[in-house]
Amino acid sequence: MINPFEAIEKYGVDAIRWYMVENSDPWDNLKFNLGGVEELQRKFFSTLQNTYNFFAMYANVDGYEIDEFNVMPYEQRSTLDRWIISVLQNLIETVDSAYADYDVTKAVRAIQDFVCDQLSNWYVRLSRKRFWIGEMTADKQAAYQTLHECLLVTAQLMSPVAPFFAEWLYKNMTDGIREKAKAKNTPLQYDSVHLTYFTTSSKNLIDKDLEQSMTLAQSVCSLVHSIRKDKKLKVRQPLQKILVPVLDEATKAQIEAVKDLIKTEVNIKEITYISDDSGILTKKIKPNFRELGKIYGKQMQAIAAEITKMSQADINQLEKEGEFVVHASGTANKLTLKDVEISSEDIAGWSVAKDGNITVALDITVTEELREEGIARDLVNRIQNIRKDKGLEVQDKIKVFIQEGDKAVDMAIRKHAAYISGETQATVLEILPQVAQGEELEIDDWKVRLEVAVN
């Protein structure tokens, strides 16, 4: 027996209501589970709150304040900004339509997916460095305006189901400019999110081609991450390049539009496109007996035998056109991609991964130059953790003193001193014969003793 008042006291009414609506339509039975409420609170509400906290932390440091009359034009914003704005417009359409159809479950699932998968896990993560830089550049201002819009619209969209959290988010985002908004009669003049006019989608800001490009980028990055995990190559270790076989010029253009994001996300230097007939990658094909059995029954074995005989050109045609005809038992049988399983063989010095019609080959050779850069990135990560442990603010400057040690590590630090200093807000970075204070860190097979002091 669950005491509802105790559950409300512990988790809040918004989380419980959201959990009940998100899990099933209101007219269906629901097996209520407090563990599910706790998981939802952690995955959705905490993610949304952390996204706001990220915005607020940097906005407070920079003294940023939204100016409703000075918004950067859409076409001048970065690819990442234009993408999330396009996704946001689609979300508005989906949620508005769902509410109109009394399909609240569809609405909250769409909001949750947007916040967790697109806004937090992709947009904010790839935009962190834009907020980190000191000066208020045009790109940084665009990032602030874009994230502000996303959070504000999210507050509106979720307000019918999570009215208290939505109100908290809205007021935190707008209270500082309320009087200006009232004086100028702008949309943010209202004291409560529940008094605002429900936002409408701007169809002219929806860019389907860009959304497809970003979906490709996410797929490519996911494959590269899976290879890194399999080969035990951490993301902080830079690698030289990836090979991406492209089926057509349109796909190549879509990936090219987001190549810089891919390179940053998976920490590689180059992306090289290859054609299906390059011969660099060898593809293997085997029958999907589960699917073939459903369709062909007794003919399955004969068709499976023909599948194993398919050439590289045949496999490429199937991937490109989505279908291929094989002849078995005197009949022509049209295969689709779901009837087979296609994979690619690794080549020397490379590792290959495939998902659907996307294949990626990662150069897994770590040169001396790449290894040195990896050491520098590892050191930055450790210094950032020390800053966090010391409770330092984003704007706090530090001095870093490193004790001489392994020659390879010392050389890597000297080569990348400017990068390390810039990333950690260090005004001083010195390698000394002896460092009495501080702590000893382990980086791969090396030990580094350093001290971090506040300016």
C-alpha positions in Angstrom: 0.0 0.0 0.0 1.4 3.4 -1.0 0.5 6.4 1.1 -0.1 9.2 -1.5 0.6 12.0 0.9 4.0 10.5 1.8 4.8 10.1 -1.9 3.8 13.7 -2.6 5.9 14.9 0.3 8.9 13.1 -1.0 8.7 13.5 -4.8 6.3 16.4 -5.3 3.0 16.4 -7.2 4.5 17.4 -10.5 6.8 14.3 -10.7 4.0 11.9 -9.7 1.6 13.4 -12.2 4.2 13.4 -15.0 5.1 9.8 -14.2 1.5 8.6 -14.3 0.7 10.4 -17.6 4.0 9.5 -19.3 3.8 5.8 -18.5 0.3 5.2 -20.0 -2.8 7.0 -21.3 -5.0 8.3 -18.4 -7.8 5.9 -19.4 -5.5 2.8 -19.2 -4.6 1.0 -16.0 -1.2 1.8 -14.5 0.9 -0.4 -12.2 2.2 2.4 -10.0 5.9 2.1 -8.9 7.7 4.7 -6.7 11.0 3.5 -8.1 9.7 4.7 -11.5 8.9 8.1 -10.0 12.4 8.4 -8.6 13.9 7.4 -11.9 11.8 9.9 -13.8 12.7 12.7 -11.3 16.4 11.9 -11.9 16.3 11.4 -15.6 13.9 14.3 -16.6 13.3 16.8 -13.9 16.9 16.8 -12.6 18.2 16.9 -16.2 16.0 20.0 -16.9 17.1 21.6 -13.6 20.7 21.0 -14.4 20.3 22.5 -17.8 18.8 25.6 -16.2 21.6 25.6 -13.6 24.2 25.5 -16.4 22.6 28.5 -18.1 22.2 30.5 -14.9 25.8 29.9 -13.7 27.3 31.3 -16.9 24.7 34.0 -17.3 25.5 35.3 -13.7 29.2 35.3 -14.4 28.7 37.2 -17.7 25.9 39.4 -16.4 23.8 38.2 -19.3 20.3 39.5 -19.6 17.8 38.7 -22.4 17.0 41.7 -24.6 13.7 41.0 -26.4 14.5 43.8 -28.9 18.0 42.7 -29.7 17.8 39.1 -30.8 20.3 37.7 -33.2 18.7 36.8 -36.6 18.2 33.1 -37.1 20.3 33.0 -40.3 23.3 34.4 -38.4 23.3 31.7 -35.7 25.5 28.6 -35.7 24.5 25.3 -37.3 23.9 23.9 -33.8 21.6 26.8 -32.8 19.6 26.6 -36.0 19.2 22.8 -35.5 17.9 23.0 -32.0 15.6 25.8 -33.0 14.2 23.7 -35.8 13.7 20.7 -33.4 12.0 23.1 -31.0 9.5 24.2 -33.6 8.6 20.6 -34.4 8.2 20.0 -30.7 5.8 22.9 -30.4 3.7 21.5 -33.3 3.7 18.0 -31.8 2.8 19.1 -28.2 0.1 21.6 -29.4 -1.5 19.0 -31.6 -1.4 16.4 -28.8 -3.0 18.7 -26.2 -5.7 19.6 -28.8 -6.4 15.8 -29.2 -6.4 15.3 -25.4 -3.3 13.0 -25.9 -1.3 14.2 -22.9 0.8 11.1 -22.9 2.2 11.9 -26.4 2.8 15.5 -25.4 4.9 14.7 -22.2 6.9 12.0 -24.0 7.8 14.4 -26.7 8.9 17.1 -24.2 10.9 14.5 -22.2 12.7 13.3 -25.3 13.5 16.8 -26.4 14.9 17.8 -23.0 16.9 14.7 -22.3 18.1 13.6 -25.8 18.3 16.8 -27.9 18.7 19.8 -25.5 20.8 18.4 -22.7 22.7 15.5 -24.1 23.5 17.1 -27.5 23.0 20.8 -27.7 24.3 21.9 -24.3 27.1 19.3 -24.3 28.4 20.5 -27.6 27.9 24.2 -26.7 29.9 24.2 -23.4 33.0 25.8 -24.8 30.9 28.6 -26.3 29.8 29.6 -22.8 33.3 29.0 -21.3 35.2 31.6 -23.3 35.7 34.9 -21.5 34.5 37.6 -23.8 30.9 38.1 -24.9 31.3 37.2 -28.6 28.4 37.2 -31.1 28.4 33.4 -31.1 28.3 33.3 -27.3 25.3 35.7 -27.3 23.6 33.5 -29.8 24.1 30.5 -27.6 22.6 32.3 -24.6 19.6 33.5 -26.6 19.0 30.0 -28.1 19.2 28.2 -24.8 17.0 30.8 -23.1 14.4 30.3 -25.8 14.5 26.5 -25.4 14.1 26.6 -21.7 11.4 29.2 -21.8 9.3 27.3 -24.4 9.8 24.1 -22.4 8.4 25.8 -19.4 5.3 26.8 -21.3 4.8 23.4 -23.0 5.1 21.4 -19.7 3.0 23.8 -17.6 -0.3 22.0 -18.0 1.2 18.8 -16.5 3.9 20.1 -14.2 2.6 23.5 -13.3 4.8 24.1 -10.2 8.1 23.2 -11.8 7.2 25.1 -15.0 6.4 28.2 -12.9 9.7 27.9 -11.1 11.6 27.7 -14.3 9.7 30.5 -16.0 10.1 32.9 -13.1 13.8 32.1 -12.8 14.2 32.8 -16.5 12.2 36.1 -16.6 11.8 37.7 -13.2 15.0 39.8 -13.7 13.5 41.6 -16.7 9.9 41.7 -15.7 9.6 45.4 -15.1 11.3 46.2 -18.5 9.0 43.8 -20.2 5.9 45.4 -18.6 7.1 48.9 -19.6 7.7 47.8 -23.2 4.6 45.5 -23.3 6.6 42.5 -24.5 5.7 38.8 -24.2 7.7 38.3 -21.0 5.6 40.9 -19.1 3.4 38.3 -17.4 4.1 37.3 -13.8 3.2 33.7 -14.3 3.8 31.1 -17.0 0.1 30.3 -16.8 -0.8 33.8 -17.8 1.4 33.8 -21.0 0.1 33.2 -24.5 0.8 29.6 -25.5 3.7 29.6 -28.0 3.2 28.8 -31.6 5.5 27.1 -34.1 7.4 29.2 -36.6 7.3 26.9 -39.6 9.9 29.0 -41.5 12.5 28.0 -38.9 12.0 24.3 -39.5 15.0 22.9 -41.5 14.4 19.2 -42.3 17.6 18.9 -44.2 19.6 20.2 -41.2 17.8 17.9 -38.9 18.7 15.0 -41.1 22.3 16.2 -41.1 22.3 16.2 -37.3 20.7 12.8 -37.1 23.6 11.5 -39.3 26.1 13.3 -37.1 24.6 11.6 -34.0 24.7 8.2 -35.7 28.3 8.6 -36.8 29.4 9.8 -33.3 27.6 6.9 -31.7 29.4 4.5 -33.9 32.8 6.1 -33.2 32.1 6.1 -29.4 31.2 2.4 -29.6 34.6 1.6 -31.4 36.5 3.7 -28.8 34.8 1.8 -26.0 35.5 -1.6 -27.6 39.2 -0.7 -28.2 39.5 1.0 -24.8 40.4 4.4 -26.4 39.0 7.1 -24.2 37.5 10.1 -25.8 40.1 12.5 -24.4 42.7 10.7 -26.6 42.7 12.4 -30.0 42.7 10.2 -33.1 43.6 11.1 -36.6 40.6 10.3 -38.9 37.5 8.4 -39.7 36.4 7.0 -43.0 32.8 7.3 -43.9 31.4 5.4 -47.0 28.7 7.6 -48.6 25.9 6.2 -50.8 25.3 9.4 -52.6 26.3 13.1 -52.9 23.3 14.2 -50.8 24.4 12.2 -47.8 28.0 13.4 -48.2 26.7 17.0 -48.2 24.6 16.5 -45.1 27.5 15.0 -43.2 29.8 17.8 -44.5 27.5 20.4 -43.1 28.0 19.1 -39.5 31.6 17.7 -39.8 33.1 20.2 -37.3 30.6 19.1 -34.7 31.4 15.4 -35.4 35.2 16.1 -35.1 34.7 17.9 -31.8 32.4 15.3 -30.3 34.5 12.3 -31.1 37.9 14.1 -30.9 39.3 13.3 -34.4 41.2 15.5 -36.8 39.8 14.5 -40.2 36.8 13.0 -41.9 37.4 11.2 -45.2 34.6 10.2 -47.5 34.9 7.0 -49.6 32.6 5.5 -52.3 31.1 2.1 -52.2 33.4 0.9 -55.0 36.6 2.2 -53.4 37.5 -1.3 -52.3 38.8 0.0 -49.0 36.1 -1.6 -46.9 35.0 -5.2 -47.5 31.3 -5.9 -46.6 29.9 -9.2 -45.5 26.3 -10.2 -45.8 24.3 -13.0 -44.2 20.6 -13.9 -44.2 18.3 -12.8 -41.5 16.5 -16.1 -41.1 13.9 -14.7 -38.7 12.6 -12.3 -41.3 13.1 -14.7 -44.3 11.2 -17.5 -42.6 8.1 -15.2 -42.0 7.9 -14.4 -45.7 9.3 -17.3 -47.7 8.7 -20.4 -45.6 10.1 -23.5 -47.4 11.9 -21.3 -49.9 14.0 -19.7 -47.2 17.0 -22.0 -47.5 17.3 -21.5 -51.3 17.0 -17.7 -50.9 19.5 -17.7 -48.1 22.0 -19.6 -50.3 21.6 -16.9 -53.0 22.2 -14.2 -50.4 25.6 -15.6 -49.4 26.6 -15.4 -53.1 26.0 -11.7 -53.4 29.0 -9.7 -54.6 30.2 -6.4 -53.1 28.4 -4.6 -56.0 25.2 -6.4 -55.1 25.5 -5.5 -51.4 26.2 -1.8 -52.4 23.1 -1.8 -54.6 20.9 -3.2 -51.8 22.2 -0.6 -49.4 21.7 2.2 -51.9 18.3 1.3 -53.3 16.9 -0.5 -50.3 16.0 -3.6 -52.3 17.6 -6.3 -54.5 16.2 -9.2 -56.5 17.6 -12.7 -56.1 16.5 -15.7 -58.1 15.8 -19.0 -56.3 13.6 -22.0 -57.1 12.7 -20.5 -60.5 11.2 -17.3 -59.0 12.4 -13.7 -58.6 12.4 -12.6 -54.9 12.7 -9.0 -53.9 14.9 -8.6 -50.8 14.9 -5.6 -48.5 17.5 -4.5 -45.9 15.6 -6.1 -43.1 16.0 -9.5 -44.8 19.8 -9.5 -44.4 22.5 -8.5 -41.9 25.4 -6.5 -43.4 28.7 -5.8 -41.6 32.1 -4.6 -42.6 35.5 -6.3 -41.9 38.2 -4.4 -40.0 41.3 -3.4 -41.9 44.8 -3.1 -40.5 45.1 -0.2 -38.1 41.4 0.6 -38.4 38.2 -0.6 -36.6 34.9 -0.6 -38.4 31.3 -0.3 -37.0 28.0 -0.2 -38.8 24.4 0.7 -37.9 21.7 0.6 -40.6 23.1 2.2 -43.7 25.8 4.1 -41.8 29.3 2.7 -41.7 32.4 4.2 -40.0 36.0 3.2 -40.0 38.1 4.7 -37.2 41.9 5.0 -37.5 43.0 3.6 -34.1 46.7 4.3 -34.5 48.0 6.6 -31.7 51.0 8.5 -32.9 53.5 10.2 -30.6 52.0 13.6 -31.4 48.4 12.4 -30.7 49.6 10.7 -27.5 51.1 14.0 -26.2 47.9 15.9 -27.0 46.0 13.2 -25.1 48.2 13.7 -22.0 47.4 17.4 -22.1 43.7 16.8 -22.3 43.9 14.3 -19.4 45.8 16.9 -17.4 43.1 19.5 -18.1 40.4 17.1 -16.9 42.3 16.5 -13.7 42.9 20.2 -13.0 39.2 20.9 -13.7 38.3 18.3 -11.1 40.6 19.9 -8.6 39.0 23.3 -9.3 35.6 21.8 -8.6 36.8 20.1 -5.4 38.2 23.5 -4.2 34.8 25.1 -4.8 36.2 27.6 -7.3 33.9 29.7 -9.5 34.1 29.6 -13.3 35.8 33.0 -13.4 38.4 32.3 -10.7 42.0 32.3 -12.0 44.6 29.8 -10.8 48.3 29.0 -10.8 49.5 25.5 -11.6 52.8 24.2 -10.5 53.9 20.7 -11.8 56.9 18.7 -10.5 59.3 17.4 -13.1 58.8 13.8 -13.8 58.5 11.5 -16.9 60.2 13.2 -19.8 57.4 12.3 -22.2 54.8 13.9 -19.9 56.9 17.0 -19.3 57.3 17.5 -23.0 53.6 17.0 -23.7 52.8 19.7 -21.0 55.4 22.1 -22.5 54.1 21.7 -26.0 50.5 22.2 -25.0 51.0 24.8 -22.2 48.8 27.4 -23.9 45.9 25.0 -24.4 46.2 23.7 -20.8 46.3 27.3 -19.4 43.4 28.5 -21.5 41.1 25.5 -20.6 41.8 25.7 -16.9 41.9 29.5 -16.4 45.5 29.2 -15.3 47.6 32.5 -15.4 50.7 30.6 -14.4 51.7 27.1 -15.6 55.2 26.1 -14.5 57.2 22.8 -14.3 59.5 22.9 -11.3 62.2 20.6 -9.9 60.2 20.1 -6.7 56.6 20.7 -5.7 56.1 20.2 -2.0 52.4 20.9 -1.7 49.6 19.6 -3.9 48.8 16.1 -4.9 49.9 13.2 -7.0 47.8 12.2 -10.0 47.9 9.1 -12.1 47.5 9.6 -15.9 47.6 6.2 -17.7 51.0 4.7 -16.8 52.5 8.0 -15.5 52.3 9.9 -12.2 52.2 13.7 -12.1 52.6 15.8 -8.9 51.0 19.2 -9.1 49.7 22.1 -7.0 46.8 24.3 -7.9 46.8 27.7 -6.2 44.1 30.4 -6.4 45.4 33.8 -7.7 
